[in-house]
Amino acid sequence: MTPLLDFLKSELPGAPHLHHLSPPAAMPGGEIEVHGSHLGPFGGPHNADLPTVSIGDTPAGVSLARSSRAKVRIPEGSISGDLVLHRNGSSSNPLFARIAVPMAENLHPVANPAVDADGRLFATFSGTRGQQVPVTIFSIDRDFQIRPFVRNLLNPTGLAFGPDGLLYASSRADGTVYRISASGEATLFAEGLGIATGIAFDDNGNLYVGDRSGTIFKIAASTGLPDPRNIFVFATLEPSMAAYHLAFNAQGILFVTGPTTSSNQAIHAIAPDGTTTVFYHGLGRAQGMAFDIDENLYVAASLHGQRGIVRITPRREASLAVSGSNLVGLAFLEDGCAALATRDALYHVALDIEGRKLA
């Protein structure tokens, strides 16, 4: 069908017209809600009003259709492209839908991936508690080539790059943090950190470690191995059933999530002096987080029963930015893209969002 014919069909009286997509991006298996006019209703005599949807050349299922909105489930194998709704012989105007595509599979992330100064990603095969696997941290090049990086590190959980440019990883199995050389050799950096999960560096090079049993530790910056006297309790929170996830904003405030069974979960904000407040309340199973340059917080969580990446503005207004299940974290890449971590893979999606540069 020619572009001119598509346009004419979209201008027919009663033809479907699309206004916007919510959210604007989705994982395969996620749902996008289409808003517009003349989209349904679903059903009617002989299914005359039943709409169909295509994203590029790929048909997508419609789970709900009303006059002003329709829910579209993103099929496996989809890629970003124009979403068009077809109904009663007419086609809507196109809206661009951003669809995440796989970039690395057969992993087991339990938190955010980490990005080095050259744009390479690092993600874990964390495993169940005490599980030994041959390779526990992988690197993923910009061309999506995945390579073994660290071996024989038990249950790596949180990842972060330090001011020295090296990767640091927590082990929840033995309450330790390891410093990893450029060649992938892990050496003990700090121990005695409970069930060590999320980690993050502040702008001064201090390392913070979340012990999911209820403690945020601070390890003062040093040039060598930390002195035990320089490891102290920074803040205490309620225990988490899974992990603490940590992220700093530009003002040096530490944000912490700790998944529980509650569907009304909080994101905590901890000031540099250790004072703890609730930044946002009302998420389900909130996990990994990242900030953009405008201080919007993105968190893998459920919002009003919808799972995905939730965007929370500095004014504490929340909306779904990416729809998808099984997400545990994310990391912003160059050129406005993001890496999304599920329980067994990494996905790549263009969001036109510039992430905050980490310390």
C-alpha positions as CSV (number, residue, x, y, z in Angstrom):
1,M,0.0,0.0,0.0
2,T,1.4,3.4,-1.0
3,P,1.9,6.2,1.6
4,L,-0.7,8.3,-0.2
5,L,-3.3,5.5,0.0
6,D,-2.5,5.0,3.7
7,F,-3.0,8.7,4.3
8,L,-6.4,8.8,2.4
9,K,-7.6,5.7,4.4
10,S,-6.7,7.4,7.6
11,E,-8.7,10.4,6.7
12,L,-12.0,8.6,6.0
13,P,-14.9,9.5,8.2
14,G,-14.8,7.3,11.3
15,A,-11.3,6.1,10.6
16,P,-9.2,5.4,13.6
17,H,-6.9,8.2,14.7
18,L,-4.0,7.8,17.2
19,H,-3.1,10.6,19.6
20,H,-0.3,9.0,21.8
21,L,1.2,5.8,23.2
22,S,1.5,5.0,26.9
23,P,4.1,4.1,27.7
24,P,6.1,5.1,24.6
25,A,8.4,1.9,24.9
26,A,7.9,-1.7,25.8
27,M,9.7,-5.1,26.1
28,P,8.5,-8.1,24.1
29,G,5.5,-9.4,26.1
30,G,4.7,-5.9,27.5
31,E,1.7,-3.8,26.7
32,I,1.3,-0.4,25.2
33,E,-1.9,1.5,25.6
34,V,-2.9,3.4,22.4
35,H,-5.0,6.5,22.9
36,G,-7.0,8.1,20.2
37,S,-10.5,8.1,18.6
38,H,-12.6,5.5,16.7
39,L,-10.4,2.7,18.0
40,G,-13.3,0.3,19.0
41,P,-15.3,-0.8,20.7
42,F,-14.1,-4.4,20.8
43,G,-16.6,-6.8,19.3
44,G,-19.8,-5.9,17.5
45,P,-21.8,-7.8,14.8
46,H,-19.5,-10.4,13.3
47,N,-16.6,-8.7,15.0
48,A,-17.0,-5.8,12.5
49,D,-15.5,-3.4,15.0
50,L,-12.5,-5.7,16.0
51,P,-9.3,-3.7,15.4
52,T,-5.9,-5.2,14.4
53,V,-2.5,-3.6,15.0
54,S,0.8,-3.8,13.2
55,I,4.2,-2.5,14.3
56,G,6.2,-2.2,11.2
57,D,5.6,-5.5,9.4
58,T,4.8,-7.4,12.6
59,P,1.1,-8.0,13.7
60,A,0.5,-7.4,17.4
61,G,-2.4,-8.7,19.5
62,V,-5.1,-6.4,20.9
63,S,-6.3,-7.3,24.3
64,L,-8.7,-4.5,24.8
65,A,-10.4,-2.0,22.5
66,R,-12.6,0.9,23.3
67,S,-13.5,4.0,21.4
68,S,-10.7,6.1,22.8
69,R,-8.1,3.5,23.8
70,A,-6.8,0.1,23.0
71,K,-4.2,-2.2,24.7
72,V,-1.6,-3.8,22.4
73,R,0.6,-6.7,23.5
74,I,4.1,-6.6,22.0
75,P,5.0,-10.0,20.4
76,E,8.4,-11.7,20.6
77,G,10.6,-10.7,17.7
78,S,9.2,-7.2,17.4
79,I,11.5,-4.3,16.7
80,S,10.9,-0.5,16.9
81,G,8.7,0.8,14.2
82,D,5.4,2.6,13.3
83,L,2.4,1.3,15.1
84,V,-0.8,1.4,13.0
85,L,-4.3,0.4,14.0
86,H,-6.6,-1.1,11.4
87,R,-10.4,-1.1,11.8
88,N,-13.3,-1.6,9.4
89,G,-11.1,-1.3,6.3
90,S,-9.5,1.9,7.5
91,S,-6.0,2.5,8.9
92,S,-4.9,5.0,11.5
93,N,-2.0,7.4,11.3
94,P,1.3,5.9,12.5
95,L,2.9,6.5,15.9
96,F,6.5,5.3,16.5
97,A,6.7,2.6,19.1
98,R,10.1,1.9,20.8
99,I,10.6,-1.8,21.3
100,A,13.5,-3.4,23.3
101,V,15.5,-6.0,21.6
102,P,17.7,-8.8,23.2
103,M,21.4,-8.0,23.5
104,A,22.7,-10.7,25.8
105,E,20.9,-13.9,26.9
106,N,21.6,-16.8,29.3
107,L,22.5,-14.4,32.2
108,H,21.2,-14.0,35.7
109,P,21.3,-10.4,36.7
110,V,19.8,-9.5,40.1
111,A,20.6,-5.7,39.9
112,N,21.7,-3.0,37.5
113,P,24.3,-3.8,34.9
114,A,27.3,-1.5,35.0
115,V,28.9,0.6,32.1
116,D,32.6,1.4,31.8
117,A,34.1,4.6,30.3
118,D,34.3,2.9,26.9
119,G,30.6,2.0,26.8
120,R,31.0,-1.7,27.6
121,L,28.4,-3.3,29.7
122,F,29.0,-5.8,32.6
123,A,26.3,-8.1,33.9
124,T,26.3,-11.1,36.3
125,F,25.3,-14.7,36.3
126,S,24.6,-14.4,40.0
127,G,23.0,-17.8,40.6
128,T,21.1,-19.1,43.6
129,R,22.7,-18.7,47.0
130,G,25.9,-20.8,47.0
131,Q,25.6,-21.9,43.4
132,Q,29.0,-22.3,41.7
133,V,29.1,-21.5,37.9
134,P,32.1,-21.3,35.6
135,V,31.7,-17.6,34.7
136,T,29.9,-15.1,37.0
137,I,30.5,-11.7,35.3
138,F,30.3,-11.1,31.6
139,S,31.2,-8.1,29.5
140,I,29.1,-7.1,26.5
141,D,30.7,-5.0,23.7
142,R,28.9,-2.2,21.8
143,D,28.2,-4.7,19.0
144,F,26.5,-7.0,21.5
145,Q,29.4,-9.5,21.6
146,I,29.3,-11.2,25.0
147,R,32.6,-12.3,26.6
148,P,33.5,-14.1,29.9
149,F,35.1,-11.6,32.3
150,V,35.2,-13.0,35.9
151,R,35.3,-16.6,37.0
152,N,34.8,-18.2,40.4
153,L,33.2,-15.3,42.2
154,L,30.4,-16.6,44.3
155,N,27.0,-14.9,43.9
156,P,28.1,-11.5,42.5
157,T,25.2,-9.2,43.1
158,G,25.8,-5.4,42.9
159,L,28.2,-3.9,40.3
160,A,29.7,-0.4,40.1
161,F,32.7,1.3,38.6
162,G,35.0,3.1,41.1
163,P,36.9,6.4,40.6
164,D,39.9,4.2,39.7
165,G,38.1,3.0,36.6
166,L,37.9,-0.6,38.0
167,L,34.8,-2.7,38.4
168,Y,33.6,-3.5,42.0
169,A,31.2,-6.4,42.8
170,S,29.5,-7.4,46.0
171,S,29.0,-11.0,47.0
172,R,25.8,-11.7,49.0
173,A,27.1,-15.2,49.8
174,D,30.0,-14.1,52.1
175,G,29.3,-10.4,52.7
176,T,32.2,-9.1,50.7
177,V,33.1,-6.6,48.0
178,Y,35.7,-7.4,45.4
179,R,37.8,-5.1,43.2
180,I,38.3,-6.5,39.7
181,S,41.3,-5.8,37.5
182,A,41.1,-4.9,33.8
183,S,41.9,-8.5,33.1
184,G,39.1,-9.9,35.2
185,E,41.0,-10.9,38.3
186,A,39.0,-10.4,41.5
187,T,40.7,-9.4,44.8
188,L,39.1,-8.9,48.2
189,F,38.3,-5.3,48.9
190,A,36.1,-5.3,52.0
191,E,34.4,-7.9,54.2
192,G,32.1,-8.3,57.1
193,L,29.2,-6.5,55.2
194,G,26.3,-8.8,56.1
195,I,24.3,-9.9,53.1
196,A,26.0,-7.5,50.7
197,T,23.9,-6.6,47.7
198,G,23.6,-3.1,46.0
199,I,26.7,-0.9,45.8
200,A,27.3,2.7,44.7
201,F,30.1,5.3,44.8
202,D,29.5,8.9,45.6
203,D,31.3,11.8,43.9
204,N,34.0,11.7,46.6
205,G,34.9,8.1,45.9
206,N,33.3,6.6,49.1
207,L,31.7,3.3,48.5
208,Y,28.2,2.4,50.0
209,V,27.1,-1.2,50.4
210,G,23.6,-2.3,51.1
211,D,23.3,-5.2,53.5
212,R,19.8,-6.5,52.9
213,S,19.4,-7.5,56.5
214,G,19.0,-3.8,57.3
215,T,22.2,-1.8,57.0
216,I,23.8,0.6,54.6
217,F,27.6,0.6,55.1
218,K,29.9,3.4,54.1
219,I,33.5,2.6,53.2
220,A,35.6,5.7,53.2
221,A,37.7,6.4,50.1
222,S,41.3,5.2,50.2
223,T,44.1,4.4,47.9
224,G,44.5,0.8,49.1
225,L,42.4,-1.7,50.9
226,P,40.0,-0.1,53.4
227,D,41.0,0.1,57.0
228,P,38.3,-1.6,59.1
229,R,38.0,1.6,61.1
230,N,36.9,3.3,57.9
231,I,33.9,1.0,57.4
232,F,30.9,2.1,59.4
233,V,27.1,2.1,59.5
234,F,25.8,4.9,57.4
235,A,22.0,4.2,57.8
236,T,19.6,1.5,58.8
237,L,16.4,0.5,57.0
238,E,13.9,-2.3,57.2
239,P,15.2,-5.7,55.9
240,S,14.6,-6.7,52.3
241,M,13.6,-10.1,51.1
242,A,15.8,-9.8,48.0
243,A,18.4,-7.0,47.9
244,Y,19.1,-3.3,48.5
245,H,19.6,-1.3,45.3
246,L,21.5,2.0,45.5
247,A,21.8,5.1,43.3
248,F,23.1,8.6,43.9
249,N,21.6,11.8,42.4
250,A,23.6,14.9,41.5
251,Q,23.1,16.4,45.0
252,G,24.8,13.4,46.7
253,I,21.6,12.0,48.1
254,L,21.6,8.2,48.2
255,F,18.4,6.5,47.0
256,V,17.6,3.0,48.2
257,T,15.0,0.4,47.2
258,G,14.6,-2.9,49.0
259,P,12.0,-5.3,47.5
260,T,9.4,-6.6,49.9
261,T,6.1,-8.4,49.4
262,S,4.2,-5.1,49.7
263,S,2.6,-3.5,46.7
264,N,2.9,-0.1,48.3
265,Q,6.7,0.0,48.7
266,A,8.9,3.1,49.3
267,I,12.0,4.5,47.8
268,H,14.2,5.9,50.6
269,A,16.4,9.0,50.3
270,I,19.4,9.3,52.6
271,A,21.2,12.6,52.9
272,P,25.0,12.9,53.3
273,D,24.6,13.1,57.1
274,G,22.6,9.8,57.2
275,T,19.2,11.4,57.6
276,T,16.6,9.1,56.0
277,T,13.3,10.1,54.4
278,V,10.8,8.6,52.1
279,F,11.1,10.0,48.5
280,Y,8.3,8.1,47.0
281,H,5.7,5.6,48.2
282,G,3.4,3.3,46.2
283,L,5.5,1.0,44.1
284,G,5.5,-2.8,43.9
285,R,8.8,-4.7,44.2
286,A,11.0,-1.8,43.4
287,Q,14.6,-2.8,42.4
288,G,17.4,-1.3,40.3
289,M,17.5,2.5,39.7
290,A,19.3,5.1,37.5
291,F,19.0,8.9,37.1
292,D,19.0,11.0,34.0
293,I,20.7,14.4,33.7
294,D,17.4,16.1,34.6
295,E,17.2,14.3,37.9
296,N,14.3,12.0,36.9
297,L,14.6,8.7,38.6
298,Y,14.0,5.5,36.7
299,V,13.3,2.3,38.7
300,A,12.4,-1.3,37.8
301,A,9.1,-1.7,39.6
302,S,5.3,-2.0,39.3
303,L,3.1,1.1,39.2
304,H,-0.7,0.7,39.6
305,G,-0.3,-3.0,38.8
306,Q,1.8,-2.4,35.6
307,R,5.4,-3.8,35.6
308,G,8.2,-2.1,33.9
309,I,10.5,0.9,34.2
310,V,8.9,3.7,36.2
311,R,9.9,7.3,35.8
312,I,9.6,9.5,38.9
313,T,10.2,13.3,38.4
314,P,11.9,15.5,41.1
315,R,8.3,16.6,41.9
316,R,7.5,13.0,42.7
317,E,5.2,12.4,39.7
318,A,5.4,8.8,38.6
319,S,4.6,7.3,35.2
320,L,5.5,4.1,33.3
321,A,8.4,4.7,30.9
322,V,8.8,1.1,29.6
323,S,6.3,-1.7,29.9
324,G,7.7,-5.2,30.6
325,S,7.9,-8.1,33.0
326,N,10.8,-9.6,35.1
327,L,12.9,-6.4,35.0
328,V,15.4,-6.1,37.8
329,G,17.5,-3.0,36.7
330,L,18.8,-0.7,34.0
331,A,21.7,1.3,32.9
332,F,21.8,4.3,30.6
333,L,24.1,4.1,27.6
334,E,25.4,6.6,25.1
335,D,23.2,8.2,22.4
336,G,20.1,8.1,24.6
337,C,19.8,4.3,24.7
338,A,19.4,2.1,27.8
339,A,20.2,-1.5,28.8
340,L,17.4,-3.2,30.6
341,A,18.1,-6.2,32.8
342,T,15.6,-9.0,33.3
343,R,16.2,-12.1,35.4
344,D,17.9,-13.9,32.5
345,A,18.9,-11.4,29.8
346,L,19.8,-7.9,28.8
347,Y,17.7,-5.8,26.3
348,H,18.6,-2.7,24.4
349,V,16.2,0.1,23.7
350,A,16.5,3.7,22.3
351,L,14.7,6.1,24.7
352,D,16.3,9.4,23.8
353,I,17.3,9.8,27.5
354,E,20.7,11.0,28.6
355,G,21.7,9.3,31.8
356,R,23.6,10.9,34.7
357,K,27.3,10.3,34.5
358,L,28.3,8.1,37.5
359,A,31.3,8.9,39.7
